[in-house]
């Protein structure tokens, strides 16, 4: 693992686990889910973070897992096992760990942090009000605080909220810039710091890089160009009505990371899980997703390939006789301020799907959600989601298809590597 474990022995020595033997405190299996919602709504909804918010949520979920697992002791820890008694309140540990990480920061400005603090403190009070006072509650709080403090220390200066923007992008030559190269207009992605974040599980993120987009003069590029030109345009598209709905669901005035957080909770609700099982579920989903997006943003920096919104009006410059310029072409969904290749949402979606398929042991799960603009989608299989996302990003006019296909492959490859390395694996026996 790429985290600084050397500091942990010092931190563990500072932990004091309070408590006298009492009867076991009852736990509610939905405590982890409640705090996932508070965290996602705060980091993504209030603070407006997109892909970068996934890294912050991974820190929350990993801390929550280590806190609960310190009490339950069923799995190998992500970072550390805090000294704790089995009868400590797991709900108190969840609340204390999540709140401490959220209060530590990870958002852009003081106004957003104040709103996040309020949400975290309100939920903290609600959670603790359901737990009887006593040593079990105190021990759970101490365990959660300790696990969170260790996580915060281990992730200190890990690249989150570092300098934004993509580097080494050629300056535009009048009037547009180099052919085939994405240009930072009107802004250079303020969340591009994600490419410099220390991975959570991966040791060599570059091994997961994509093959890259097709050459501008190739027949494959022309085929993808003409596909997105025809179906991804705002007016006069060949889209079917449901394709337009899917494109708007995943790319309208809503945050796809927040939409995915709702879908993840909906899938988790399909299975009866203990508190520690839920904590492990969310931790593995978000740790894998964060690493997939770190790889993706590094790869975007590598290719800095232009998007359809620039390529279609400038087709006369691409050297390909099978493409034709359309100066009036605009995509159905406004284009985000970062390069085309590979697709971040496809990598994120494929990572989530692959991880949940593994953890649930099946692809057949019925679930759905309503996004922030009131659009509802439902699915009968997990794989339907990523299949729809790959298509929807083309229907939206945001990506060439290869960017989506290779982005999805990044998410799957990272999930496969994590599975093979068996992070958070079950212990052979309970100690």
N, C-alpha and C positions, 0 to 999 in steps of 0.2 A: 504494500500500500504506500501511496506517496505522501502520507501525512507524517508530521514530525513526532514520532512516538517517543523520542528520547526525553521529551519534557514531561511525559505522563507520570513517571514514577514520582517526580517531585510533587505534581498536582495531587496524585492519589494520597500521598502522605499528609496532605493538608485537609483531607476530607474527614469529618467526624460524623459518623452515623448514629444519631441519637435514638434512644428508645429502650423500653422495658417490654418484656414479653406480655402481649395482650392477645385477645382473640383476633383472627384474621379480619382485616378490613374488607368489606365488600367492594367489588369493582364493577363498573359499568362498561360493557364492551364498546360503547359508542364514544367514550372519552377521547380516544385518539382521533376519531372522525370529526368530532366537534372542534378539536383544536386544529386539525388540518383545514377546516373551513375558515376558521378565524385567521389562520396564517395566510392562506391563499387570498382571501378577501382583502386582507391588509396589505400584504406585499405586492400583490398583483392588482387588486381592485383599487385600493386607496392610493398606493404609491405609483401605480401605472406601469410597473415593470413588466416587460414581455419575457423573452427567452431568458434574460438574466435573472428574473425572479425565480426561475427554477433552481438555480444554484443556492439562493437564499432559503428556499423551501427544503432543499436537500439537507442543509445544515440543521434546520428545525427538526425534520423527521429523523435524522440520525441521532440527534440528542435525545429525542423522545424515546427512540428504540433503546438506546443504551441505558436510559433511566429505568424503563420498565423491565428490561432484561436483567438489570442488576438485582431486581427483586425476584423475578421469576426464575432466572438462571437457566433458561431452556436452550439458548443459542449462544454461539460465539459472539462476542460484542463487535460492534463496528470499530470503536476506538478503545473503550475501557469498560471494565466492570467496577462500579462503585461499591464499596462495602455496604451491604444493606441486609435487613432481615426480611424473611419471606412474608411476614405479616404486615409489612408496611403497605400503606395505601398506594396502589398503582395509579389510581386516578389523580391523586395529589402529585405523584411523580411526573405524570404526563403534563399536568397544568404548569407545574413549576419549571420543568425543562423548556417547554414551548414558550412560556412567557419570558423567561430569562433570555433566550436567544432573540426573540422579537424586540425586547427592550434594548438589546445590545446595539441595534442599528441595522444597517444594510439597505437603507433607502436613501433617496437623493437629497432631501432637504428637511429642515427642522419642522416645517408645517406638516409634511407627510409623516414624519416620525412621531409627532405629537398625536396625530390621528391614530396611528398604529398602536402607540402606547395606550391610548384610551380604550381601543378595542380589546387589547390583550389584558389590561387590568380589569375591564368589565367581565370578560369571560373567566378570568382567574377567580374573581369573587363569586361568580355563579357556580363554578366547579367546586370550590372549597366549601360553599354553603351546603352542598349535598353530602359532605363527608363529616361524620361525627368527630368532634374535637377529641384529641388524645394523642398518645404516642405514635399510633399508626399513621395518623395524618401528619404529624411533625416529621416522622421518619421519611415518609413519602416526599414531602416538600424538600427536605435536606438532600435526598437522593437525586431528585430532579434538578435542584440547583447545582449540585456537584457535577452531574453529567453535562449540564449545559455549560458550566464554567470551563470544563475541560475541552469541550467542543469549540468554544469561542477561542480559547488559547491556541488550540491546534490549527484553527483556520485563520488565525490572525495574519493580516497582510498576504492573503492568498490570491489577490488580484481582483476580488469583487469590488465594483465601483471604482475601478482604476480609470485611466485615461480612455475616453471614448474615441470613436472614429477609426476607420481603416487606414493603415499606413501604406505608403508606396503606391498610392493611386496617382496615375499620371495627371498632371494639370490639364484642364480642358484646352484644346486648341480651338480657335474660333471656327464655327460657333458652338460646336458640340464636344469635341474631345476625340481621343483615339478610338478607332473603330473596334468594336467588340469589348471594350473595357467599360465597366461600370463607372459612372461618375457620381461623386457625392453632391447631388443636387436634389432638392434644395438644402438638405442637411446630410452630414456624414454621421451615420448611426451612433448616437450617444451611448448605446448599449454594447458597442463593439468590444468593450473591455472583457466581455465573456470569453473571447479567444485566448486571453491571458490568465484565466483562472486556473489554479492548481486542480487537476482532476481529483475526484473523490475516491475512485477505485482504480482507474487505468494507470498503467506505468509508462506506456509509450503511445500517446494518442495519435501520433502521426501514422502508425501502422493501420489505422482505420480510415485514412483519407480516401476520397473517391477517385475514380478514374478521370473525371473531368468532363466538361462539355464537349460536344462535337465541334470540329473545325468549321469555321464560317463558310468555307467553300464546299463542304461535303453535302452529299445528298441527304444524309440523315439530319443534318442541321436544317436543311430546306424543308424536309417533311415536318419537323417539329415547329419550325417557324410558321408554316402554312396552317398547321393544326391550331396553334394558339391564336393566330391572326383571325381565323374563321370563327372559332368557338369562344374565345376569351374577350372579344370586343364588347364594349358597353352597349352599342346600338347595332342592330342588324346581325346579331349573332345567330349561329346555328344551334345554340343550346336548346334543350328541351326544358319545360317548366321546372321539373324536379332538379335538374342540373343547376339551374339558376338559384333555386332555394338552397341546395347544398353549398354552392359557392358563397352565397351570402351568409349562411350559417357559420362557415369556417373563416370567412374573410371580411364580414361586414364590420360595422362600428362596434366591435367587441374584441376582447382580448382572448386569443385562442388558448393561452395558458390557463386562464380562469375557466374557460369552457371545459378544458381537459380536467381541471381539478374537480369539477362537478361530475364528469363522466367517471373518473377514478373512484369517487365516493359511491356512485351508483353501482359500479361493479363490485366494490368491497361489500356493499350491503346485500349482495346476492349470496354471500356465504356467511355462516355462523362462525365467528372467530373469537378467541379470547383476546384480552387486551394486548398481550405480548405478540400474538399472531397478527393482530391488526397493525401494531407498531412496526413489525417486520415487513408486512405487506407494503405500507406506505414508504418505509425507508428504502426498500429495494427499488420500488417504482421510481422514486425521485432521485436517488443516487444514480441509477442507470440513465435516467432522462437527462440529468445535469451533465454527466460525462458525454452523452451523445451530442448535446448541444455545444459543449466546449469543443469537441472534435469538429462539428459543423462550422462553427464560427472561425476556427483556425483554417478550415478548408476554404471558406469564403475569402479569407485574406489571401490564400494561395492563388485562387482563380480570378477574383474580382471580375467576373463575367457580367456583361450587360444583360438587362432584363428586356422582355418584349416591348415595354413602353418606350425604350430607346431604340431597340433593334428594328422595329417595324417601320417607323418613320424614316429610318436611315438605311433601309435595305439597299438602296442604290450604291452604297459605299462598301457593302460587304463582299463584293467580288463573286457573288453566287448568282448565276443567271436564272435560277429557279425561285428566287425570292423577288418580291415586288414591293416597293415602298408605298406606304399609305400615311401621308402627313397628318391626316385627321384621326388616326387610330388612337383610341383610349381604352384601357382595360375596364372591365366591370367593377373591379375593386381597386381603390387607390393603392399605388405601389409603395411598399415600405422602403425606408432609406438604407438598404444594404444590398449587397450583390445577389445575383440570381442563384448561383451554384455553390453548394447544394442547398436544397430546401430545408429550412429549419423546422417548419411544422411537420414535414414528412419524417424527418429524423426523430422528432419528439414523439409523434404518433406511433411510429413503428417501434420505438423503444418501449413505450407504454404497453402496446399490444403484446409484444414478445414477452415482457416481464410478467404481465398478468396471465397470459396463456400458461406460462411456466408455473406460476404460483397456484393457479386454480386447477391446473391439470387438464384443461379443456379449452377449446375455442368457442364452444356453444354456451353463450351467456346472453340472456335478454336484458337489455338496459337502454337507457336514453337520458336526455336532459334537455332543459330549456336554457338557452344562452341569455346574455344580458339584454338583448334586444327583443326577447320574447319568441324567438324561433326555436322550434322543437324538432329533434331528430331522435329516432329510435332504431335499435339494431338487434338482430338475433344472434349474431356472432361477433366476436372481438375483431376478427380479420376484416369484417365489412367496414370498420371505421377507417383503417389505414388505406384500404382500397379506394374508399370514397375521398379521402384527403388527397391522395395522389392525383386523382382525376379533378377534384375541385380546384386545385391550385392552377390547373390548366384552364378549366372553365372560368376561373376568375380573371384570367389574363395576366397572372402574376409570374408564372414560371414557364420555361420550356420543360417538356415532360421529363427529360433526362435528369434535370435538377431534382425533381420529385422522386424518381425511381432510385437514384443514387443516394439521395438523402435518407430514404426509407431503409436502404441497405446499411447505412451507417448505424442507424438505431438497432437493427437486427444484429449486426456484427458485434456491437458493444454488449448487447444483452447476452449473446452467445458466449462471449469471452468471460463476462461476469459469472454466468451460470457454471462454466467449466472451472472457474476458480473458487466456487462455492463460498462466497462471502455470506456471513451471518448464518452459517450452517448449523443444523441442530447438533447439540452435544450428545455424546453416547449415553450419558445418564445425567440425572439431576443431582447436583451436589447440595 
